[in-house]
Amino acid sequence: SFEEEGIGVDIAIQWTNDFRETLLCFANNIRNRDGGTHETAFKQALTRIVNTYATQENLLKNFKGQISGEDIREGVVAIVSVKLPNPTFSNQTKDKLLNNNITPCINAAMTQCMTQWLEESPNEAKVVVEKTIRSAQAREAARKARENVYRKGVMDSLALPGKLSD
């Protein structure tokens, strides 16, 4: 929980062994199915904080790839709830929050609370970073497999003689 400038932010995060991300967003206790600015701010802050922590703690020394936000959020179950005056939504069903003034509050909340948790729970933080690295490695392996299948399919259509084929 965090409050700044009359805007309340409540965020709950848990990493699981699942491969999909579950993120529920609420504004003034109204479910926002399409997320909005609070969802975007949460994703950006989580990516930035975990990357910074992993770099500072030298946990990426044996990893030679890039970690993306999707890698970090793999297996995450999170709830982002904001309480703000005068919310602006994309339509009458209130599926997407459009308030830009929520971004600095979410960034401040995530920076303060998530950084504190990472520092106080180094064992759990290390598990999160290792899961993130495995996710990035799996993503890279899947990309290479797709390229190989595509490349093989392109070469098959050329019908080159045996000595010249790949």
VEXMI-146697 format. One record per atom (N, C-alpha, C): residue in one letter; x negated, y negated, z. Coordinates in steps of 0.02 Angstrom, whole numbers, plus 50000, padded with zeros to 5 digits. Atoms other than C-alpha are relative to their C-alpha. Last residue first. Example, Ala and Ser with C-alpha at 12.3 -4.5 7.8 and 13.67 -1.06 7.14 Angstrom:
<lumros>
S500425005949997 S493165005350357 S500394994550037 A499555005950000 A493855022550390 A499554994050000 
</lumros>
This chain:
<lumros>
D500245001749933 D488735135147654 D499995006250044 S499485001549951 S488925141347475 S499694998950069 L499915007249989 L487515139547351 L500514998450053 K500625003049977 K486865157447354 K500084992650017 G500244997749934 G488605165047349 G499384996450026 P500304993350000 P489245154847199 P499705001550068 L500704999950023 L490285139547241 L499755007249999 A500144993650035 A492185140847254 A499305000049969 L500495001650052 L492455122447304 L499825006149957 S499665001950062 S494075126547396 S499514998449943 D499684994250032 D493165136447530 D500314998149933 M500514996350037 M492035121447570 M500315006049964 V500215004050057 V493505110447618 V499515003849957 G499455000250048 G494255123847730 G499834996149938 K499984993450032 K492585126747816 K500555000249947 R500574999650045 R492405108147849 R500005006649963 Y499875004350057 Y494155107247923 Y499455000649948 V499454997050037 V493865122348035 V500154995849938 N500244993950033 N492175115648088 N500545003349958 E500435002050056 E492855098248122 E499755006149962 R499575002750054 R494275105348227 R499594998149939 A499664994350030 A493025115748327 A500464997849943 K500484996550043 K491945100448355 K500315006049966 R500125004350059 R493435090448420 R499525003549952 A499414999550043 A493955104848535 A499914995849936 A500024993450032 A492185105848605 A500605000949953 E500525000250051 E492195086948638 E499955006749963 R499765004350054 R493865087848729 R499494999849943 A499494996250036 A493255102748831 A500274995949942 Q500344994850038 Q491665093348880 Q500505004149958 A500345003350056 A492685078048930 A499645005149956 S499485002250047 S493845088749036 S499684996749939 R499764993950034 R492365097449119 R500534998249948 I500534998050047 I491615080149157 I500215006349962 T500005004850055 T493255074249234 T499475001949948 K499414998350040 K493395089849341 K500034995549939 E500164993750035 E491605086649401 E500585002249956 V500475001650055 V492055068449440 V499815006349962 V499635003950051 V493595073649541 V499544998549941 V499564995250035 V492605087049635 V500384996549944 K500444996050043 K491255074149677 K500415005149960 A500185004250057 A492585062349743 A499565003849951 E499425000150045 E493285076249853 E499854995849938 N499914993250026 N491555079149929 N500585000349950 P500474998450055 P491175060549943 P500095007049971 S499904992950016 S492765056650041 S499545002149944 E499864996349938 E492475039950130 E500065007549988 E500575000549955 E491615031749981 E500105004150063 L500564996650030 L492915037849855 L499394999950046 W499894992749997 W494335032949970 W499415003849972 Q500064997949930 Q493645015349997 Q500095007650005 T500715000349985 T493415012949809 T499875002450072 M500314994250034 M495195018849781 M499255000250014 C499804993649971 C495925006949910 C499645006049970 Q500084999749928 Q495044990549871 Q500125007150026 T500705001149984 T494824992349684 T499885000950075 M500384994150020 M496545000049659 M499274999250020 A499794994349959 A497434986549757 A499585006149985 A500245001149932 A496454972449676 A500175005950045 N500734999550001 N496734979249501 N499724999250070 I500154992850005 I498584982049537 I499255001050000 C499824996949936 C498744964049598 C499845007550000 P500525001349949 P497774957149450 P500155003250067 T500664997050015 T498924966349328 T499474998450052 I500094994149958 I500604961549407 I499305003049992 N500295002049936 N500604943849336 N499885005950047 N500734999950004 N500844951049161 N499684998250067 N500335005349961 N502674955249193 N499245000749998 L500405004450043 L503334966249051 L499624994650038 L500135006349966 L504064981349142 L499524995849957 K500705002250003 K504744994949028 K499934993250033 D500474994550011 D506315005749039 D499274997950003 K500585001249958 K507424992449117 K499485005649995 T500074993949962 T509024999049035 T499374999950044 Q499514999749946 Q509424981348981 Q499925006250043 N499314999450022 N507834979548879 N500465000750061 S499965000250073 S505974975448888 S500725000549974 F500004993450032 F506004971049072 F500104999349925 T499795000650070 T505514955149165 T499945006949969 P500304995450049 P505414955749355 P500304998949930 N499865001550071 N505914939949449 N499655004849951 P499435004450015 P505134943149619 P500054998949925 L500175006750020 L504004958249635 L500634995849989 K499435004149980 K503994975349713 K499814992849987 V500125007149986 V502834987549628 V500654996650020 S499405003749985 S502805006449629 S499824992950018 V500175007149996 V501485017149546 V500664996350010 I499415004249997 I501665035849575 I499764992850010 A500035006649969 A500285047549524 A500684996649998 V499305001449986 V500015065949482 V499994993450038 V499795005049951 V498325067749400 V500764999850006 G499814996849937 G497845083949313 G500244995250053 E499774993150010 E496915075249173 E500135003250068 R499304999049980 R496845056849221 R500265007149988 I499925001449929 I494945055749218 I500705001650024 D500374995049963 D494795064149050 D500094999250075 E499624993750003 E496185053448978 E499655005650038 G499475000449951 G495275037849037 G500425006350002 S499455004450018 S493765042848935 S500514999950057 I499404998449961 I492085049648988 I500544995049982 Q499635005849975 Q490735048548855 Q500615002550038 G499445002650039 G489485062348825 G500294993750029 K500245004450054 K487755067048887 K500554997149957 F499475000450051 F488165074449056 F499794995049947 N500064994250044 N486715080049166 N500525000049944 K500694999350026 K486465062849247 K499935005949953 L499954998950072 L488345059349263 L499315001549969 L499674993650011 L488445061049453 L500045001849926 N500434996050044 N487155047249484 N500305007049987 E500204994149961 E488155040249631 E499585004949959 Q500375002249941 Q488235023149548 Q499745006050040 T500645002850022 T488735030549379 T499574998150060 A500414994550027 A490095041749451 A499314997549978 Y500214995749945 Y490775027349556 Y499535005549975 T500495003749961 T490815015349409 T499735004250057 N500625000650040 N491675028049297 N499464996550040 V500314993450000 V492955031949435 V499355000049959 I500254998549933 I493315013449464 I499655006850001 R500585004249983 R493455008549280 R499705002150067 T500564998350044 T494585023049232 T499374996150020 L500234993349981 L495715020549383 L499405002049958 A500355000449936 A495835001849350 A499725006750021 Q500635003550011 Q496275003949166 Q499594999850065 K500444995750040 K497595017149202 K499324996849990 F500214994349960 F498385006949342 F499505004349962 A500495002549951 A498414990949238 A499745005750044 T500615001650036 T499275000049094 T499454997750049 E500304993750021 E500565007549210 E499334998849965 H500264996849940 H500924990849295 H499685006849984 T500635003149980 T501064982249127 T499705003150062 G500055007350009 G502384994049063 G499334997550024 G500555003249964 G502945011549105 G500014992549993 D500535001750048 D504085018548970 D499424996450033 R500194994150038 R505215027449095 R499434998849951 N500175002550066 N505255012849216 N499735005749959 R500474996050040 R506145019249370 R499914997049931 I499684998050063 I506965005349471 I499485003849959 N499654993649990 N506395003749653 N500395002349939 N499435001549956 N505884985449626 N500465006150007 A500015007249986 A504774991149483 A500634998350039 F499405003149974 F504405009849472 F499874992550009 C500065007249987 C503155020149374 C500684997250022 L499335002949991 L502955039049375 L499914992750021 L500035006849974 L501345046449306 L500714997250002 T499335001949981 T501105064949276 T499974993350034 E499955005849956 E499535069449180 E500744998650014 R499635005750023 R499335086549105 R500034994750054 F500345003450055 F497985099649126 F500384993849977 D499625000150061 D498495106249297 D499624996249946 N500354995750048 N497215109749432 N500365000349933 T499814993049996 T497875094949532 T499595004049950 W500254996050056 W497275077349570 W500205007350011 Q500244993449981 Q498365066949686 Q499765003549936 I500374996250051 I498725048349679 I499815006850029 A500184993549973 A499985037449773 A499695004149943 I500274995150048 I500125018949736 I499835006350037 D500094993549967 D501165005649823 D499785005049947 V500224994550043 V501014987549766 V499925006250044 G500204994049965 G501934972849842 G499835005649952 I499904994050041 I501954955949757 I499745005950039 G499304998150000 G502194940449864 G500175006049957 E499605005250034 E500484933549818 E500735001949994 E500365006150019 E499614949649870 E500474995449963 E499575005750016 E500224965449954 E499584993949988 F500385006150008 F499414982649957 F500504994449985 S499585005950000 S500005000050000 S499564993850000 
</lumros>
